[in-house]
Amino acid sequence: MSTTLLSARRAALYAVLAFATVGAGQRAQAQSVADDPGIAVVVAAGTGSAPALSAAMVAQIFRRKRQLWDDQSRIVPVNLPAFHPLRRNFSLWVLKRSPEDLRAYWDDRYFHGVLPPMVLASEEAVLRFVADTPGAVGYVSVCNVDKRVAVAAVIANPAGAANCPR
């Protein structure tokens, strides 16, 4: 076989794999929205009583429009990566826009000197950071909340409640 034919077959195989991967990712993402039991907005445990945050307050915090707690200490919001299914749900349910749609918002805020929330790689990283950082606030699946953090708000799945896997 000629190298061009092999290259063409290889390219076709990669294209098929790419489409299959994208399709599987979209199906997994659609399932993640439907199967998500809800999102817990968390702060460090043991810092007194956890503030009760409304969805509107959470949106202000993660849009960096509210930067101080009531005691005037700095709020340190943390996000999951834009491709993470929980980040997508959080963005859609709380901020009412997809992570991709928020890019223009953050580009504009950046030119006004406001940086977006820090991004951490996983829910475990969010739990550790929030537990160890004064003023930090993040979000994890309600199934992953543990004693290191306190729940300040629960964002329910608009599609209805699902159960945590056991």
N, C-alpha and C positions, 0 to 999 in steps of 0.2 A: 504494500500500500504506500501511496505517496504521502509525504509529510503534510501536504496541504489537506488531503482527505482526513488524515488523523487529526490535524488541527481543527478542521471543521467539525468532526465528530466530537472532539473534546469540548469545543465551544458550545455545541448543541447540548451536550451532557450537562455542562455548567449552567446553561440557561434553564434547562429543565429542573435541575436541583435548586437554582435560585428561586424560580417560580413556586416550587413545592415548599421551600422554606418560608417564603413570604406568605403563602397561603396558610401554612401551618401556624405561623406567628399571628396572623390575623384571627384564625379560629381560636387560638389560645388566648388572645387578647379579648375576644368577644366572650369566651367562657369566663375569663377572670372577672369581668364586670358582673356577669350574672351570678357567679359563684362566690363573690366576695361578701363575707358576712358583715362588713362595715370597717370603718377606719377609726382608730383611736388616736386622738391628738394627745401627746404625752409630754409631761414635764418631769423633772427629777423628783423622786420620792424623798420624803424627809425634809423638805424645804417649807415646812408648815403645811397648811392646807393647799391643795392644788387649786389654782384659779378656775372658776367655772367660765368657760369660753363659749360664746355663741358661734354659730357658723359664720356670721358676719364678722365677728372679731378675728376668727381664724383667718378668714380671707384678707382682712386688713394686715394681719401679721405677715402672711406669706406673700403679700404684694408689697411689703415693706412700707406700708402707709402708717402703721403703728409700730414704733421702734422701742418703746419703753413700757415696762410693766407699771402697775399702779404705784409701786414703791420707788419709781424712777430708775430702776436698774434696767440695763440694756437687754432687749429681747434678742436671742440668737436662734433664728429659725433655720432648720435643716431640711433639705429635700432628698428624695431618692433620685436616681438617674432618670432622665426623661423617657427612656425606653422601658422602665420598670412598670409592670401592670398596675401596681398600687399607686404610683405617681400619676399615671394616666387617670385612674379613678378619682384620686384626690383633686387633680386639676379640673376634671369635668364636674364633679359633684360640689366642690367648694368654690373654685375660682370661675367656674362656668365656661372654661375654655380649655382646649387641649394644650399639652406642653408645647407643641409646635406653634400654635397660635399665640402663645405667651412670649415667644421670642421677640417680636416687634415691641411688645410692652417693655421687656427688659432692655432692649437696645435703647429705647427712649429714656428709661429711668437711668441707665448707665451714664448718659450724657448730662444728666442732672445730678450726678455724683452718688447715685444709689445703686448698690450692688445687689444682685439676686441672692437668695439664700444659698448657703453652702450646700454642696451635693455630697452625700455619703453613699457608698456602694451597696449597702444592704440594710435590711431592717435590723439586723443584729448590730451593725455599726451605728445606726440611729439610736438604738436603745443604750448602747455604751456611751455614746457622746452625750446624749441628753442626761443620763444618770450622773456623769462626771463634770458637766459644764454648767456653771451658774447662769441662769436666764435662758437656757436652751429649751427649745420646743420643737418637736418633730411629730411624725405620724408613722404608725405601724398598723398592721392588720389587728383587729380586736383579738384574734386568736393568739397573737404573739406578745401581748402585754404580760409583763412579769413584775415582781416586787421591786425591781430597780427604779421603776417609774410610776408616776401617778397619772391617771386619766383626767384630762382637763375638758375634753369634749369627745363625743362619739358621733361620727358622721354615718348615718344609716345608709345602706344600699337603697337607692331609689327604686330598684327593681324588686325589692322585697328582701326579707331576711333569709339568709342562708346559714348553715351550721358550720362550725369549725370542724375540720377533719379530726378524727380521734386517733 
